[in-house]
């Protein structure tokens, strides 16, 4: 049985195969929420651990997770894909290389269900994912897999910066009929997708696929060329507004109060 009260995860709670950096909430704040931070292709979790500390979100523990697979050919960094694929036209690595191992098994089964829910007393609704590029794709895959397994379940939310919904995160990949895909059977986890207005790796078709698959999907275009992490207040503002809507707070809530959803 999962614990009846939440507790802050520790590194020892995670399987030895998973590398994380945990940043606790600000002093005197309970760990009401969990924010999972997922880096992009070829990066590591270290910059995202620093990001979590800099944001210092109220009542929120930040966990930066390192992708499981190192890049080949001594390229350095890690990736979330099931394989390493190259685009025949450009020669670049294809970020959508399947996410069953990383997203479904590692992030959803091991991290969310295995550690946060069963060991630490969180519900999926208490967990928000923030991912950049391929990390954002992995985050969207986690939300989709949760919705496929239990249509009534939702994460606290997903923020994807420059990461499109992968092919496996679409409603059509879950075996839903066209009628169901257009109705209330869409995945319930709210999503914020941030992308560059020009030169984004997120195509118009990918935006349509996202909105066709998720019930609440907001797209914010930044006035810049090329996708990158937010670099100013205007770019960070919609992300912080999303966090303000989706992160819970129990401070000043009377003991014994019941949440009505």
Residue frames as qw, qx, qy, qz and C-alpha x, y, z in Angstrom:
[[0.000, 0.887, 0.461, 0.000, 0.00, 0.00, 0.00],
 [0.352, 0.569, -0.058, 0.741, 1.30, 3.51, -0.81],
 [0.261, -0.196, -0.524, 0.787, 1.98, 5.76, 2.21],
 [0.022, -0.795, -0.606, 0.004, -0.92, 7.89, 3.39],
 [0.108, -0.941, 0.005, 0.321, 1.24, 11.02, 3.69],
 [0.662, 0.697, -0.127, 0.244, 3.74, 12.47, 1.26],
 [0.620, -0.655, 0.202, 0.382, 7.44, 12.54, 2.00],
 [0.233, 0.839, -0.399, -0.288, 10.42, 14.00, 0.18],
 [0.967, 0.225, -0.080, 0.091, 12.07, 11.37, -2.05],
 [0.406, -0.733, 0.485, 0.249, 15.72, 10.53, -1.48],
 [0.380, 0.578, -0.651, -0.313, 18.30, 9.24, -3.94],
 [0.161, -0.195, 0.957, -0.140, 18.14, 5.87, -2.16],
 [0.632, 0.329, 0.485, -0.507, 14.48, 5.49, -3.17],
 [0.633, 0.622, -0.236, -0.396, 15.45, 5.19, -6.84],
 [0.974, 0.096, 0.123, 0.165, 16.85, 2.10, -8.56],
 [0.537, -0.550, 0.323, 0.552, 20.63, 2.21, -8.88],
 [0.512, 0.280, 0.568, 0.581, 20.26, 2.40, -12.67],
 [0.085, 0.869, 0.370, 0.318, 18.55, 5.82, -12.44],
 [0.461, -0.061, -0.198, 0.863, 20.63, 8.95, -11.85],
 [0.119, -0.853, -0.418, -0.290, 18.82, 11.91, -10.27],
 [0.257, 0.102, -0.361, 0.891, 19.51, 15.15, -8.45],
 [0.282, -0.705, -0.648, -0.058, 16.84, 16.12, -5.91],
 [0.106, 0.276, -0.182, 0.938, 16.28, 19.75, -4.89],
 [0.140, -0.499, -0.786, 0.337, 13.96, 20.09, -1.87],
 [0.000, -0.859, -0.404, -0.315, 11.33, 22.82, -1.61],
 [0.088, 0.659, -0.263, 0.699, 12.22, 26.18, -0.06],
 [0.201, 0.038, -0.776, 0.596, 12.80, 26.09, 3.72],
 [0.296, 0.175, 0.589, -0.731, 9.64, 25.52, 5.81],
 [0.635, 0.249, -0.249, -0.687, 7.70, 24.44, 2.71],
 [0.750, -0.042, 0.644, -0.144, 6.21, 20.92, 2.59],
 [0.084, -0.242, 0.781, 0.570, 7.00, 18.78, -0.50],
 [0.598, 0.384, 0.427, -0.559, 3.44, 19.01, -1.84],
 [0.748, 0.628, -0.020, -0.213, 4.41, 18.70, -5.52],
 [0.679, -0.258, 0.508, 0.464, 7.10, 17.04, -7.60],
 [0.481, 0.807, -0.148, -0.309, 8.58, 18.67, -10.71],
 [0.827, -0.054, 0.437, 0.350, 10.50, 16.23, -12.91],
 [0.173, 0.851, -0.272, -0.415, 13.08, 17.98, -15.11],
 [0.853, 0.164, 0.447, 0.213, 14.12, 16.22, -18.33],
 [0.157, -0.640, 0.390, 0.643, 17.06, 17.42, -20.43],
 [0.681, 0.615, -0.121, -0.378, 17.41, 17.36, -24.19],
 [0.958, 0.229, 0.023, 0.169, 19.27, 15.02, -26.51],
 [0.660, 0.447, -0.228, 0.559, 23.03, 15.05, -25.90],
 [0.165, -0.699, 0.291, -0.633, 22.83, 16.85, -22.55],
 [0.405, -0.100, -0.829, 0.374, 22.89, 15.72, -18.90],
 [0.371, -0.736, -0.561, -0.079, 20.67, 16.40, -15.92],
 [0.495, -0.280, -0.289, 0.770, 23.13, 18.79, -14.21],
 [0.018, 0.155, 0.128, 0.979, 21.95, 22.07, -15.85],
 [0.477, -0.472, -0.499, -0.549, 18.35, 21.14, -15.09],
 [0.602, -0.457, -0.537, 0.375, 19.17, 20.50, -11.44],
 [0.269, -0.138, -0.131, 0.944, 20.49, 24.07, -11.31],
 [0.234, -0.325, -0.405, -0.822, 17.32, 25.28, -13.02],
 [0.565, -0.533, -0.620, -0.113, 15.18, 23.61, -10.36],
 [0.502, -0.401, -0.386, 0.662, 17.18, 25.30, -7.60],
 [0.120, 0.027, 0.113, 0.986, 16.93, 28.69, -9.32],
 [0.336, -0.446, -0.528, -0.640, 13.14, 28.50, -9.75],
 [0.045, 0.004, -0.710, 0.703, 12.62, 27.72, -6.04],
 [0.440, -0.340, -0.505, -0.661, 8.95, 26.88, -6.60],
 [0.458, -0.349, 0.459, -0.677, 6.75, 26.92, -3.48],
 [0.770, -0.096, 0.508, -0.375, 5.97, 23.52, -1.97],
 [0.863, 0.476, -0.105, -0.133, 7.71, 21.78, -4.86],
 [0.618, -0.465, 0.561, 0.294, 10.61, 19.34, -4.87],
 [0.575, 0.693, -0.307, -0.310, 12.49, 19.30, -8.17],
 [0.779, -0.215, 0.565, 0.168, 14.01, 16.08, -9.48],
 [0.395, 0.698, -0.456, -0.386, 16.36, 16.31, -12.46],
 [0.895, -0.009, 0.445, -0.017, 16.56, 12.91, -14.15],
 [0.036, -0.557, 0.663, 0.498, 19.39, 11.83, -16.43],
 [0.812, 0.335, -0.231, -0.418, 18.38, 10.02, -19.60],
 [0.889, -0.288, 0.353, -0.036, 19.29, 6.33, -19.45],
 [0.878, 0.254, 0.255, 0.316, 21.38, 5.87, -22.60],
 [0.289, -0.646, 0.284, 0.647, 24.72, 7.51, -23.48],
 [0.600, 0.729, -0.115, -0.307, 25.18, 8.74, -27.02],
 [0.931, 0.056, 0.212, 0.292, 27.40, 6.51, -29.19],
 [0.641, 0.562, 0.023, 0.523, 30.71, 7.37, -30.84],
 [0.508, -0.296, -0.287, 0.756, 31.98, 9.23, -27.75],
 [0.061, 0.642, 0.326, 0.692, 29.69, 12.14, -28.58],
 [0.100, 0.008, -0.532, 0.841, 29.03, 12.82, -24.91],
 [0.473, -0.025, 0.130, -0.871, 25.71, 13.33, -23.20],
 [0.260, 0.150, 0.937, -0.178, 22.65, 11.09, -23.00],
 [0.367, -0.031, -0.446, -0.816, 19.42, 10.49, -24.88],
 [0.561, 0.020, 0.535, -0.631, 15.86, 9.34, -24.12],
 [0.707, 0.314, -0.345, -0.531, 15.20, 7.29, -27.27],
 [0.935, -0.103, 0.325, -0.097, 14.90, 3.53, -27.55],
 [0.810, 0.199, 0.288, 0.470, 17.46, 3.74, -30.35],
 [0.146, -0.625, 0.203, 0.739, 19.69, 6.24, -32.15],
 [0.586, 0.568, 0.543, 0.198, 18.24, 7.14, -35.54],
 [0.231, -0.369, 0.241, 0.867, 19.58, 9.54, -38.16],
 [0.500, 0.714, 0.242, -0.425, 17.55, 11.66, -40.55],
 [0.724, 0.188, 0.480, 0.458, 18.52, 10.57, -44.07],
 [0.329, 0.861, 0.240, 0.304, 17.91, 14.07, -45.44],
 [0.105, -0.948, 0.188, -0.235, 19.91, 16.10, -42.93],
 [0.640, 0.286, -0.600, 0.385, 22.20, 13.57, -41.29],
 [0.240, -0.464, 0.456, -0.720, 21.08, 14.83, -37.87],
 [0.058, -0.094, -0.955, 0.275, 19.89, 12.53, -35.13],
 [0.424, -0.435, -0.505, -0.613, 16.13, 11.99, -35.14],
 [0.205, -0.298, 0.589, -0.722, 14.78, 12.82, -31.66],
 [0.804, -0.030, 0.167, -0.570, 11.68, 10.62, -32.15],
 [0.364, 0.377, -0.849, -0.068, 13.41, 7.27, -31.79],
 [0.704, -0.328, -0.613, -0.144, 10.75, 5.56, -29.68],
 [0.144, -0.551, 0.442, -0.693, 10.23, 6.11, -25.96],
 [0.838, -0.313, -0.377, -0.238, 9.07, 2.79, -24.53],
 [0.727, -0.067, -0.475, 0.491, 12.22, 2.17, -22.48],
 [0.241, 0.140, -0.290, 0.915, 12.81, 5.70, -21.23],
 [0.361, -0.271, -0.025, -0.892, 9.31, 7.14, -20.98],
 [0.790, -0.278, -0.337, -0.431, 7.15, 4.13, -20.20],
 [0.840, -0.170, -0.461, 0.230, 9.47, 1.93, -18.18],
 [0.483, 0.048, -0.375, 0.790, 11.93, 4.34, -16.57],
 [0.085, -0.218, 0.121, -0.965, 9.91, 7.53, -16.09],
 [0.642, -0.300, -0.199, -0.677, 6.35, 6.23, -15.70],
 [0.871, -0.221, -0.434, -0.063, 6.83, 2.76, -14.19],
 [0.692, -0.052, -0.439, 0.571, 10.01, 3.25, -12.15],
 [0.178, 0.148, -0.244, 0.942, 10.02, 6.94, -11.22],
 [0.427, -0.291, -0.067, -0.854, 6.37, 8.01, -11.06],
 [0.831, -0.285, -0.306, -0.367, 4.65, 4.79, -10.05],
 [0.817, -0.038, -0.495, 0.295, 7.48, 2.91, -8.37],
 [0.416, 0.017, -0.410, 0.812, 9.08, 5.70, -6.34],
 [0.136, -0.203, 0.085, -0.966, 6.77, 8.71, -6.12],
 [0.680, -0.289, -0.266, -0.619, 3.44, 6.88, -5.77],
 [0.860, -0.213, -0.464, -0.020, 4.30, 3.61, -4.01],
 [0.647, -0.067, -0.442, 0.617, 7.19, 4.73, -1.82],
 [0.212, 0.009, -0.213, 0.954, 6.58, 8.44, -1.21],
 [0.085, 0.543, 0.705, -0.447, 2.79, 8.80, -1.17],
 [0.163, 0.369, -0.189, -0.895, 2.23, 11.05, -4.19],
 [0.647, 0.516, 0.537, -0.161, -0.59, 10.79, -6.70],
 [0.550, 0.291, 0.449, 0.641, 0.10, 11.24, -10.43],
 [0.055, 0.905, 0.326, 0.270, -1.79, 14.56, -10.20],
 [0.462, -0.845, 0.072, 0.259, 0.96, 15.82, -7.85],
 [0.636, -0.241, 0.454, 0.576, 3.66, 15.31, -10.50],
 [0.425, 0.870, 0.012, -0.251, 4.47, 17.90, -13.19],
 [0.787, -0.002, 0.350, 0.508, 7.01, 17.26, -15.96],
 [0.183, 0.913, -0.152, -0.330, 9.19, 19.88, -17.63],
 [0.792, -0.028, 0.463, 0.397, 11.23, 18.78, -20.63],
 [0.140, 0.757, -0.299, -0.563, 13.39, 20.40, -23.27],
 [0.399, 0.475, -0.654, -0.433, 13.43, 19.11, -26.87],
 [0.569, 0.037, -0.810, -0.135, 13.72, 15.29, -26.68],
 [0.094, -0.084, -0.781, 0.611, 13.07, 15.52, -22.94],
 [0.447, 0.182, 0.170, -0.859, 9.79, 17.27, -23.71],
 [0.642, 0.141, -0.588, -0.471, 8.90, 14.49, -26.13],
 [0.381, -0.008, -0.890, 0.251, 9.58, 11.92, -23.41],
 [0.159, 0.124, 0.555, -0.807, 7.40, 13.89, -20.98],
 [0.597, 0.179, -0.136, -0.770, 4.50, 13.93, -23.45],
 [0.583, 0.100, -0.785, -0.185, 4.92, 10.19, -23.98],
 [0.121, -0.049, -0.829, 0.543, 4.64, 9.65, -20.20],
 [0.394, 0.192, 0.302, -0.847, 1.38, 11.62, -20.10],
 [0.647, 0.203, -0.444, -0.586, 0.01, 9.67, -23.07],
 [0.455, 0.074, -0.885, 0.066, 0.96, 6.29, -21.62],
 [0.092, 0.110, 0.705, -0.695, -0.74, 7.19, -18.33],
 [0.529, 0.247, 0.062, -0.809, -3.89, 8.17, -20.24],
 [0.599, 0.189, -0.681, -0.377, -3.84, 4.97, -22.29],
 [0.297, 0.002, -0.908, 0.296, -3.57, 2.81, -19.17],
 [0.100, -0.572, -0.709, 0.400, -6.28, 4.71, -17.27],
 [0.162, 0.586, 0.389, 0.692, -8.29, 7.36, -19.15],
 [0.379, -0.863, -0.302, -0.140, -9.34, 8.94, -15.85],
 [0.683, -0.491, -0.030, 0.540, -5.78, 9.54, -14.67],
 [0.370, 0.868, -0.008, 0.330, -3.78, 12.70, -15.23],
 [0.613, -0.057, -0.251, 0.747, -0.44, 14.14, -14.29],
 [0.144, -0.720, -0.271, 0.623, -0.23, 17.61, -12.82],
 [0.437, 0.864, 0.005, -0.248, 0.87, 18.78, -16.24],
 [0.776, 0.040, 0.306, 0.551, 3.56, 18.77, -18.89],
 [0.136, 0.915, -0.139, -0.353, 5.63, 21.72, -20.09],
 [0.808, 0.135, 0.378, 0.431, 7.50, 20.91, -23.29],
 [0.031, 0.851, -0.201, -0.484, 9.97, 23.43, -24.70],
 [0.310, 0.618, -0.592, -0.413, 10.70, 22.69, -28.34],
 [0.147, -0.125, 0.981, 0.021, 9.60, 19.07, -28.03],
 [0.581, 0.010, -0.370, -0.725, 6.75, 17.81, -30.22],
 [0.811, -0.119, 0.431, -0.378, 4.41, 15.01, -29.24],
 [0.101, -0.341, 0.880, 0.314, 6.11, 11.84, -30.52],
 [0.510, 0.012, -0.645, -0.569, 4.27, 9.44, -32.79],
 [0.410, -0.181, -0.880, 0.156, 3.65, 7.10, -29.86],
 [0.015, -0.257, -0.542, 0.800, 1.90, 9.85, -27.89],
 [0.361, -0.013, -0.326, -0.873, -0.99, 10.27, -30.33],
 [0.682, 0.026, 0.442, -0.582, -4.49, 8.98, -29.71],
 [0.805, 0.379, -0.308, -0.337, -4.32, 6.95, -32.91],
 [0.378, 0.418, -0.807, 0.178, -1.44, 4.92, -31.44],
 [0.321, -0.160, 0.738, -0.572, -3.67, 3.86, -28.54],
 [0.009, 0.205, 0.956, 0.211, -6.13, 2.05, -30.79],
 [0.251, 0.500, 0.474, -0.680, -8.91, 4.62, -30.28],
 [0.422, 0.581, 0.627, 0.303, -11.42, 5.07, -33.06],
 [0.221, 0.341, 0.175, 0.897, -11.64, 8.36, -34.91],
 [0.385, -0.707, -0.363, -0.470, -14.85, 9.23, -33.10],
 [0.714, -0.595, -0.255, 0.268, -13.29, 8.60, -29.69],
 [0.587, -0.014, 0.001, 0.810, -10.19, 10.59, -30.61],
 [0.027, 0.468, 0.212, 0.858, -12.34, 13.64, -31.33],
 [0.541, -0.670, -0.355, -0.362, -14.40, 13.35, -28.13],
 [0.478, -0.786, 0.241, -0.309, -13.81, 13.18, -24.43],
 [0.974, -0.142, 0.021, 0.177, -11.37, 10.30, -24.66],
 [0.443, 0.731, -0.302, 0.422, -8.44, 12.64, -25.19],
 [0.639, -0.090, -0.519, 0.561, -5.63, 12.45, -22.64],
 [0.320, -0.875, -0.360, -0.059, -6.48, 14.54, -19.58],
 [0.602, -0.419, -0.055, 0.677, -3.03, 15.80, -18.58],
 [0.210, 0.961, 0.092, -0.153, -2.81, 19.56, -19.36],
 [0.752, 0.063, 0.230, 0.615, 0.05, 20.50, -21.68],
 [0.090, 0.941, -0.070, -0.320, 1.93, 23.72, -22.40],
 [0.794, 0.206, 0.283, 0.496, 4.09, 23.60, -25.53],
 [0.053, -0.896, 0.118, 0.425, 6.56, 26.47, -26.02],
 [0.751, 0.239, 0.414, 0.456, 8.20, 26.86, -29.42],
 [0.210, -0.359, 0.226, 0.881, 9.99, 29.40, -31.58],
 [0.509, 0.656, 0.224, -0.511, 7.88, 31.39, -34.02],
 [0.635, 0.681, -0.320, -0.175, 10.44, 30.69, -36.75],
 [0.408, 0.524, -0.738, 0.123, 12.80, 27.80, -37.30],
 [0.629, -0.345, 0.536, -0.445, 11.14, 25.55, -34.72],
 [0.084, 0.186, -0.967, -0.151, 11.59, 21.80, -34.83],
 [0.316, 0.366, 0.782, -0.393, 7.91, 21.54, -33.88],
 [0.013, 0.139, 0.637, 0.758, 5.94, 21.48, -37.14],
 [0.499, -0.058, 0.005, -0.865, 2.36, 22.63, -37.67],
 [0.742, -0.059, -0.597, -0.300, 1.39, 18.98, -38.13],
 [0.458, -0.031, -0.750, 0.476, 2.94, 18.15, -34.75],
 [0.183, -0.029, 0.355, -0.917, 0.93, 20.92, -33.11],
 [0.679, -0.054, -0.279, -0.677, -2.26, 19.52, -34.63],
 [0.681, -0.030, -0.731, 0.039, -1.37, 16.03, -33.39],
 [0.185, 0.018, -0.650, 0.736, -0.85, 17.41, -29.89],
 [0.390, 0.011, 0.188, -0.901, -4.20, 19.19, -29.85],
 [0.721, 0.000, -0.493, -0.487, -5.95, 16.15, -31.32],
 [0.658, -0.017, -0.730, 0.184, -4.57, 13.93, -28.54],
 [0.288, -0.179, -0.603, 0.722, -4.66, 16.08, -25.39],
 [0.081, -0.772, -0.629, -0.041, -7.82, 17.63, -24.01],
 [0.169, -0.969, -0.043, 0.174, -6.04, 20.73, -22.68],
 [0.732, 0.036, 0.218, 0.644, -3.15, 21.76, -24.92],
 [0.046, 0.971, 0.049, -0.231, -1.84, 25.32, -25.03],
 [0.754, 0.246, 0.154, 0.589, 0.82, 26.42, -27.52],
 [0.160, -0.928, 0.003, 0.336, 2.96, 29.49, -26.86],
 [0.729, 0.494, 0.086, 0.466, 5.12, 30.86, -29.67],
 [0.448, -0.681, 0.024, 0.579, 8.18, 32.85, -28.68],
 [0.432, 0.899, -0.036, -0.056, 9.39, 35.68, -30.90],
 [0.338, -0.659, 0.621, 0.257, 12.70, 34.09, -31.76],
 [0.713, 0.465, -0.462, -0.248, 14.37, 31.92, -34.37],
 [0.560, 0.227, -0.777, 0.176, 15.05, 28.34, -33.30],
 [0.752, -0.571, -0.270, -0.188, 13.97, 26.48, -30.17],
 [0.399, 0.333, -0.587, 0.621, 15.95, 27.06, -26.99],
 [0.383, -0.479, -0.670, 0.418, 15.43, 27.23, -23.25],
 [0.064, -0.937, -0.307, -0.154, 13.64, 30.39, -22.03],
 [0.602, 0.117, -0.144, 0.777, 16.07, 33.29, -21.76],
 [0.018, -0.235, 0.121, -0.964, 14.00, 36.23, -20.56],
 [0.285, 0.154, 0.619, -0.715, 10.97, 37.15, -18.49],
 [0.616, 0.284, -0.130, -0.723, 8.54, 37.17, -21.42],
 [0.594, 0.211, -0.745, -0.220, 9.51, 33.62, -22.36],
 [0.201, 0.024, -0.885, 0.419, 9.42, 32.35, -18.78],
 [0.380, -0.035, 0.287, -0.879, 6.12, 34.02, -17.88],
 [0.772, -0.007, -0.304, -0.558, 3.71, 31.50, -19.52],
 [0.621, 0.075, -0.759, 0.179, 5.63, 28.64, -17.91],
 [0.077, 0.036, -0.649, 0.756, 5.37, 30.18, -14.43],
 [0.549, -0.021, 0.048, -0.834, 1.67, 30.91, -15.02],
 [0.769, 0.022, -0.576, -0.275, 1.15, 27.25, -15.94],
 [0.430, 0.043, -0.768, 0.472, 2.95, 26.18, -12.76],
 [0.201, -0.076, 0.404, -0.889, 0.81, 28.58, -10.71],
 [0.711, -0.021, -0.176, -0.680, -2.35, 26.94, -12.08],
 [0.847, 0.067, -0.502, -0.160, -1.23, 23.33, -11.73],
 [0.404, 0.178, -0.727, 0.526, 0.99, 23.14, -8.64],
 [0.546, -0.648, -0.506, -0.158, -0.97, 22.51, -5.47],
 [0.086, 0.462, -0.465, 0.751, -0.63, 24.35, -2.16],
 [0.603, -0.486, -0.633, 0.009, -1.54, 23.11, 1.31],
 [0.297, -0.008, -0.395, 0.869, -0.11, 26.02, 3.28],
 [0.264, 0.022, 0.250, -0.931, -2.78, 27.70, 5.40],
 [0.619, -0.156, -0.577, -0.509, -5.23, 24.90, 4.54],
 [0.605, -0.452, 0.400, -0.520, -7.00, 23.71, 7.73],
 [0.063, -0.248, 0.966, -0.041, -6.09, 20.23, 8.91],
 [0.376, 0.288, 0.850, -0.229, -8.62, 17.65, 7.74],
 [0.445, 0.574, -0.042, -0.686, -9.77, 19.72, 4.76],
 [0.670, 0.206, 0.692, 0.172, -10.79, 17.74, 1.67],
 [0.009, 0.330, -0.458, -0.825, -9.97, 18.77, -1.90],
 [0.613, 0.520, 0.519, -0.292, -13.00, 18.89, -4.22],
 [0.167, -0.297, 0.621, 0.706, -12.13, 18.30, -7.89]]
